[in-house]
Amino acid sequence: MPPRKQILHFAIDARGEKLPRVPKSRRPERAAVNALRALLEQHDHIVQEIDGQNDFGEDLHVTFTEDHQVTGDMIKVQVKGGNSWRRAGGYGVPVGHHASTWADGNVPVFCVVHDPESDVLYWANATKQLLEARRDREALTTITVNSTNQLDDASLAAFVLQARQYANRYQGNQALRIRLGEMAGVEFEASDLVVHFVNRWGEDLIFWQRQAEGFATLLHSDLDWEPRCIWPEALRVTNLRVIGPVPMVADVILDEAELMWLTACFEATGWARRPLPDREPAERGAADRGEYGFSARVGWPSAKVTSRRELVTAKELVAGERIYWLSQRWNERGRLVSEVWESVEAPGAVCVRFDQLMMADTFWPAERFARRRREA
């Protein structure tokens, strides 16, 4: 079927000849294109309209400028106008047969909807939504345009910044981290240290270290990319029943190659886990609390979930809660949280005292605990 803009409607004149008739959809579509074009050109951005005969899911090509200078940053825009695009919470643009071209093209595609009643423009990043759906193994049929993403004089600068950053995501040394982030479903900051590894089974592992954080994050394709908090002292060899001695990091079982890779990652990024020079250390309380170092920990928190348990992080724990703990032999027992406070010796970490013991274990804030569900 040809694109909708190529379909002509005809009327018959007095001589019996066919005359082209303008479709009713043309007016709201032209109003939408004109509104977006006027807004962009008013702020000196360059807009090139695509001829209707060559419209294959793109109405405008937009080249951004900065301080009246043309940049190399460009996006494509699919524009829709009229009441028919309204959906719950906003608007929707059908993907149709454009899924592959919108997702895999060299230039990102954005969707813009014009509401004729309010005369307001709204936008969405179609390429980003399609790639996120693909990662989750979903076939996206509609681009969701949120009503909070309004496009006007006040919000245009923020939109342009986001669009330019996304258009530049595959340029220079940023390309690899963007690809890895899209694969794992996370967004890396420019200062983050990111290392990729593929094991012998073809599984992807990503080591992610933020600066000034005392722990790192492991992202593993075989764990459905669920972030796991790891730290150097969590690398160990544990004697498991039946299996025997196996290398592990926190509660993740490794093979020897993965263990060597993580060891090298921790060795190379040790400087990044140090606190920033201008960070003030936490003050000790009136009663000086003792702290166990990470290397002194015996066992680790259980992450086993049942109908009566839920997963929480160390920073979410409060006194009086029941959590579950694994010994080095994988025996599980319940422990009562007695007290929680910020670590003095390891800035950013959390100290947790269990079962009214005189000393406490130290945890990184993202470490996970299986906690007994609270009563409703």
N, C-alpha and C positions, 0 to 999 in steps of 0.2 A: 504494500500500500504506500503511495507517495506521501511525503510529509503533508501535514494538514494545510500549510500555507500554499501548497500547490493545487489544492482542490478548488475549482471554480464553480460557482452557482450561476445559472443562466435564467434570463427572462426572455420572453418573446415580444418583439416590437410589432407595430401595426402591419409591417410587410412580412411578418412570419419569420424574421431572422432572430437568431439567438444573440442576446446581449449579456455580457458578464455582469453578475450581481455581487456586490461586496458582502461577504459573510458577516454575521452579527458579531462573531468573535474578534473581528479585526479592530474594532474601536477600543475595547479594554486592553488588547495586546499592544496597540500602538501607544496608548496612554501610559502603559507600564514602561515600555522602552524609552519613551520620551522623558518620563519622570527620572529614570535612572541616568539617562544620558545627560540631562540638564544638571543633575546633582554632581556628577563626576566632572563634567566640563567646567562647571562653575569653580571647581577647585583645581583647575588646570591639568587634570588627567586626560589622557588621549583615548578617545573612544572610536572604534571602527565597527560599524554595523555590518552584519552579514546579510547579503542579499537573500531574499526569501526563497529563491530557486536553489540556493546552496545551503539552506538551513538544515543541518543534520545534528540537532540538539544543542546548537550554539547560536545565540542571537547577537552577542557583542564580544569583541576582543578589546580588552582594556589594558593599556600600558600606563604604569604609574609614573608620576614625576615627583621630584623632591627639590624644593627651593627653585622652582621653575626650570629644573634640569631633568631631561628625560632619563629614566633609569632603564635597566634591562629587565625589569620585573613585569610580567604580564600574566593575566588570567583570562579565562573564557567564562562567559556568563550566559545561562539560560534564563530568560525573563518570562514570567507569567503574570497575567492581569485578569481580574474578575473575581466574582464571589465563589465560583465553582472550585477554587483551590483551597477553600477553608477546611480545616480539620480541627479536631479537639486539641486545644492548647496552642493552635497556630495554623499552619498551612502545610500543604503537601504537594510535591511535584513528582509525577510519575516518572520512573526511570525508563520504562519502555525497553527499546533495544539499544540504549546508549550505555549500558552498564560497563562494558569493557572499555569503550573509548573514554568515558568519563573517569574511570578508575586508573587506567594504564597509560594515558597520554602523557606527553612531556610537559604539558601545561595544565595546571589544575582547573577544574570546572566548579563554578559557584552557581547556585540557584537564587534568583531574586524574585519575590512575589510583590505585586502592587495591589493593595486593597483599595478599590475605587471609592468606597464609602468614607474611609478615614483619610484617603490620599497619602498613605504611609507605605514605605518600602520595607521589606524584611528580607534577610539573607541567610544562606546556609552553605557550608562547604560540602558540596556533593562528592568530590573525590575522597575526602577524609571519611565521610560516612560509609561509602562503598568499600573502602579498604578495611575499615573496622568490622563491617559485616562479613567480609570475606575471611578475616582472621578468625571470626567466631563461626565460620562455616555456615553462614546464612546467606540467602539470596535476597538482597534488598530490592523491593519493588517501588518504594516511594521515598523520596528525600524529605525528611522532616525539617520544616522551616519554623523555628521557635518564635513565638510572638515577642520574646524578650530581645531578639536580635534585630532591633530596629535600625534603619539606615537613614540618617538625615545629616544636616550640617554639623550637629554636635557630636555624632558618633562616627562620622566618616573617617576621621584620622585614625581611630582605633581599628576600624575595619581594614583600612589600607595597610596598617602595620601588620595585622594578623595575616592578611592575604599575601603581602610581600614575604613575610617570614616563611609561610607555607610554600610559596612559589620557589623559594631558595633552598628548600629542604634537601635537595639532592646535589647541591653545589659544593665543591671543595671537600675538605676532610670531614664535613658534617654529614656527608652522604651515608657513610657506614652506620653511624649511630642512629640516624633517622630510620634506616632500613631495619636495624635491630629493634628499635623502639616500636615500630609498627608491627613487627613480628611478635613481640612480647606483650604489646598492649600497654606500654608505658611511654612517658616522655622524659628524655634525658636533658638536663641543663648543660649549657656549654662548658661549665667547669667540672662536670662529672667525669670520672674515669670509667671507661666501659671497655671490657675485654670479651671477645667471643671465642668459643671453643666448640668443636664438633667431635663427639666421641665415636667409638668404633661402630656403634649401632645407628649412626646418622642423627643422633639427638643433639639439639642445640642447647648450649649452656652459656649464660651471660653473667659475668662478674661485674657488679655495679657498685662503685665507691663514690659517695658524695664527700666533698671536702669538709673537714672538721667534724665528721661523724665517726665515732669510735668503732662502728660496725660496718659491714658491707651487706649487700643484698645479692642472693643467688636467684637467678631466673632460669628455669629448666623446662624445656618443652615437654619432657615426660611427666612433669608435675603440673601440666596445664598452665605453665607460666605463673603459678602462684608464688609471689615473692617470699623468699625464706631469708630470715636474718641470720648472718654468719659472722664469725670473728675468728682471729688466728687461733686462739686457744680451743676453739670448737673442733679443730682438725685433730683427729685421733684414730687409733685402730681399736676396735671394740670386738670382743669375743662373743659372737652371737650363738645361740643354741642351734645345733645342727649345722649351720653354715660354717661356724668357726670364726677366725679373726677376719674382720673386714674394715676397710677404711671408711670413715664417716666424717661429715661436718654437720654439727648440731644433730638433727634427726634424719638427715639425708644420707643414704648409703651411696658410696662412690666406688669406682674402680681405681686401680693404681695410677692410670694416666690422668684421671680427673683429680686425684689427690695431688699429684705432682704439679698439675696446672694451677690448682687453687693455691698451693704453697707458693708458687712463683708469683701469682697475682698479689697475695698478701705481702710478700717480700718487696715487690716493686711499688706498692701503694702505701707503705707504712707511714710515710711523711704526710699523706692526706688525712690520716685518722687522728692526727694531733689537733688539739683545740686551737682556735685562732688566737693570735697573740693578744688581742684586745679583749678577750673574753674573761670576765670576772669569775673566779671560782665561787662555787656555792659556799655559803658560810656554814660552819658546823653549828649544830644545835647546842643548847645549854648542856644537855647530857651527851657526851661524846659517844657516838655510835661506832661500833666496829664494823668493818666491811671485809667480806671475803673477796679475793681477787678472782678473776675468771678462771685462771688455771687451777684454782683450788676446788672448783665445783665437782661434786660427786653425783653423776647422773645428769639428767636434763628434764625440762618440762615435757609432760605428755601432751601430744596433740590428738589423741584418740577421741573422736566425737561419738556420742551415743544420743539416744532420745532425751536423756536427762542432762546432757552437757552442751556447752557452746564454746567456740574458740574466741579468745580475747588476747590482746597484747599486754606486755608487762606494764605499760604505762596506764592501762585501764584497770589494773587490779586495785582493790581497796581492802582495808582490814575487815576481817570477819568472813571473807569468802573462802570457799573450799576449792582447791585446785588439785591436780593429779601430777604425780612425779614418777619418772622412770629411773630405776637404778641402773648401774653399769651392766647388770645381767638382765635388763629389760623387765624387771619386776615392777609392777605399778602399785602405788599407794597414794592415799589421799593426804593432803597437807593443808593446814589452816593458815591463811594469811593473817599475821599478827600486826604488821606495820609496813608501810611503804613510804619511802622518801627518796629524794634526789641524791645521787652519789656525789661525794666530795672528791674522792680519789680518781674517778673516771667521769669527767664532765659529760653530761648528756645521758648517762646511764641511770638505771633505777635500782635501788636497793629494796629487797623484800625480805622481811623476817617471817619465819614460819614457826608455828607450833610453840610460840613463846621462847624460842631459842635465844641465847645471848648474842649470837652472831647472825649475819644476814648473807644471803647470796646476792650477787650483783648481776643485773641483766641489761641488755640493750633494749631500748623502748619498743622495738618492733618484734621482739621474741614472743612466740605464741604459747598460750597456756590453754589446756582444756579445763574449763571452769564449770562447776555445777550450776545449772540454770537457776536463776532467781525465781522465786515464787511470784506468780502474777498477783 
